[in-house]
Amino acid sequence: MKIIYSKPLTLAETSKLYKMSKEDDLTMMAYVLIYKALNNDGDKLFDLADKNALLNNVDREVLMRVAQEIMGQEPIEETKKN
């Protein structure tokens, strides 16, 4: 199991992510990993060249779960249950 680290999203970063994703949630999730996922040394795990691989080769549920953890929010389904 690989551990992914991140720093909290700032308001400016959140705004930038929404603008870049053009209302496509999965693209936004990929951008969250590209910009915020770090290894234990604090180095980025992904760069923009990884975007297509993240969107086309990563399980949708895994991408969403990791991005939501980084964003610090509950999945939509969990929010509706509460």
C-alpha positions in Angstrom: 0.0 0.0 0.0 1.3 3.4 -1.0 0.7 6.4 1.2 -0.3 9.7 -0.5 0.4 12.9 1.4 -1.0 16.4 0.7 -1.3 19.9 2.0 -4.7 21.5 2.5 -6.2 23.2 -0.5 -6.3 26.9 -0.3 -9.3 28.9 -1.6 -7.3 30.1 -4.5 -6.3 26.5 -5.4 -9.9 25.4 -5.1 -11.1 28.2 -7.4 -8.4 27.3 -9.9 -9.3 23.6 -9.9 -13.0 24.4 -10.6 -12.1 26.7 -13.5 -9.7 24.1 -15.0 -12.2 21.3 -14.7 -14.9 23.0 -16.7 -17.7 21.4 -14.6 -16.4 17.9 -15.1 -16.0 16.3 -11.7 -13.6 13.5 -12.8 -11.3 16.0 -14.5 -11.3 18.1 -11.3 -10.4 15.0 -9.3 -7.5 14.2 -11.6 -6.3 17.8 -11.2 -6.5 17.5 -7.4 -4.1 14.5 -7.6 -1.8 16.3 -10.0 -1.5 19.4 -7.9 -1.8 18.1 -4.4 -0.7 14.4 -4.2 2.8 14.2 -2.6 5.1 11.4 -1.6 6.7 11.2 1.9 9.5 13.5 0.8 7.0 16.2 -0.2 7.6 15.8 -3.9 4.6 15.7 -6.3 3.5 12.2 -7.4 2.0 13.4 -10.7 2.3 16.2 -13.3 0.2 17.4 -16.1 1.6 14.7 -18.4 -0.2 12.2 -16.1 -3.7 13.7 -16.6 -4.8 11.3 -19.4 -3.4 8.3 -17.6 -5.3 9.3 -14.5 -8.5 9.7 -16.4 -8.2 6.6 -18.6 -6.3 4.1 -16.5 -7.3 4.6 -12.9 -10.4 3.1 -11.4 -13.0 5.9 -11.1 -13.9 5.0 -7.5 -10.2 5.1 -6.5 -9.6 8.4 -8.2 -12.7 9.9 -6.5 -11.9 8.5 -3.1 -8.3 9.8 -3.0 -9.2 13.2 -4.4 -12.0 13.6 -1.9 -9.7 12.7 0.9 -7.2 15.4 -0.3 -10.1 17.9 -0.6 -11.2 17.0 2.9 -14.8 16.4 2.0 -17.3 13.6 2.3 -18.5 11.8 -0.8 -21.9 13.1 -2.0 -23.6 9.9 -1.1 -22.4 10.1 2.5 -23.6 13.8 2.8 -27.0 12.8 1.6 -27.3 10.0 4.2 -26.5 12.4 7.1 
